[in-house]
Amino acid sequence: MNRPRTRRKKQVRSWDRLLWAVEMKSNKPELIGASWEKVVGPLYTGEPTRALLFNTRRLAQIWCKLAMEKCKKFGSDWKFKPVRVRELIKPL
């Protein structure tokens, strides 16, 4: 008995995790991207922009403190704070 072959759908791994991002408070608060940390081009063609993310609040706080020290010369309006975000990746 020959059955017709059916293609199996590949299981695509998805994830849903809570992380810490950095919000820059100025006229309009916004999450800052990873390009803030290092000014380099994309690692590959078509690479999307990404938020600057940390696994722990403590690491995000340390980064914010160092960034505020570096940016003092631009004025007191440049403030950074850690904010909780959810990274959700799943196939459509």
C-alpha positions as CSV (number, residue, x, y, z in Angstrom):
1,M,0.0,0.0,0.0
2,N,1.6,3.3,-1.1
3,R,0.4,6.3,0.7
4,P,0.8,9.7,-0.8
5,R,3.7,11.6,0.8
6,T,2.6,14.5,2.9
7,R,5.0,17.3,3.8
8,R,5.5,17.8,7.5
9,K,5.5,21.4,8.7
10,K,8.8,22.2,10.3
11,Q,8.4,23.3,13.9
12,V,9.7,26.8,14.2
13,R,10.9,27.8,17.6
14,S,9.2,30.8,19.1
15,W,9.9,32.6,22.3
16,D,8.2,35.1,24.6
17,R,10.4,36.6,27.2
18,L,10.5,39.6,29.5
19,L,13.6,41.8,29.2
20,W,14.7,45.3,30.1
21,A,15.1,48.1,27.5
22,V,16.3,51.7,27.8
23,E,14.0,54.6,27.4
24,M,15.4,58.0,26.6
25,K,13.3,60.8,28.1
26,S,13.3,63.9,26.1
27,N,10.5,65.8,24.3
28,K,9.0,62.4,23.3
29,P,10.1,59.3,25.3
30,E,11.3,56.5,23.1
31,L,13.1,53.2,23.3
32,I,16.7,53.5,22.1
33,G,18.2,51.0,19.7
34,A,21.3,48.9,19.8
35,S,23.0,51.2,17.3
36,W,23.2,53.7,20.2
37,E,25.9,51.5,21.8
38,K,28.0,51.1,18.7
39,V,27.8,53.0,15.5
40,V,28.3,50.3,12.9
41,G,26.4,49.2,9.9
42,P,24.1,46.2,9.8
43,L,25.8,42.8,10.2
44,Y,24.0,41.5,7.2
45,T,21.8,42.9,4.4
46,G,18.3,43.4,5.6
47,E,19.1,43.3,9.3
48,P,16.2,45.0,11.2
49,T,16.8,47.6,13.8
50,R,16.7,46.3,17.4
51,A,16.1,47.8,20.8
52,L,18.9,47.9,23.3
53,L,18.0,45.0,25.5
54,F,19.3,43.6,28.8
55,N,18.5,40.4,30.7
56,T,18.4,42.1,34.1
57,R,17.2,45.4,35.4
58,R,20.6,45.9,37.2
59,L,22.5,45.8,33.9
60,A,20.1,48.2,32.3
61,Q,20.5,50.6,35.3
62,I,24.3,50.5,35.0
63,W,24.1,51.3,31.3
64,C,21.7,54.2,32.0
65,K,24.0,55.6,34.6
66,L,27.0,55.5,32.4
67,A,25.1,57.0,29.5
68,M,23.9,59.9,31.6
69,E,27.4,60.6,32.7
70,K,28.6,60.6,29.1
71,C,25.7,62.9,27.9
72,K,26.0,65.5,30.7
73,K,27.6,67.9,28.2
74,F,24.4,67.9,26.1
75,G,22.3,69.2,28.9
76,S,20.1,67.9,31.7
77,D,17.3,66.9,29.3
78,W,19.1,63.7,28.3
79,K,17.8,61.1,30.8
80,F,17.7,57.3,30.5
81,K,15.7,54.8,32.5
82,P,15.2,51.0,32.3
83,V,11.8,49.9,31.2
84,R,10.3,46.4,31.1
85,V,9.5,45.1,27.6
86,R,8.3,41.8,26.1
87,E,10.1,40.2,23.2
88,L,7.7,38.0,21.4
89,I,8.9,36.1,18.3
90,K,6.5,33.6,16.6
91,P,5.8,32.5,13.1
92,L,2.8,34.0,11.3
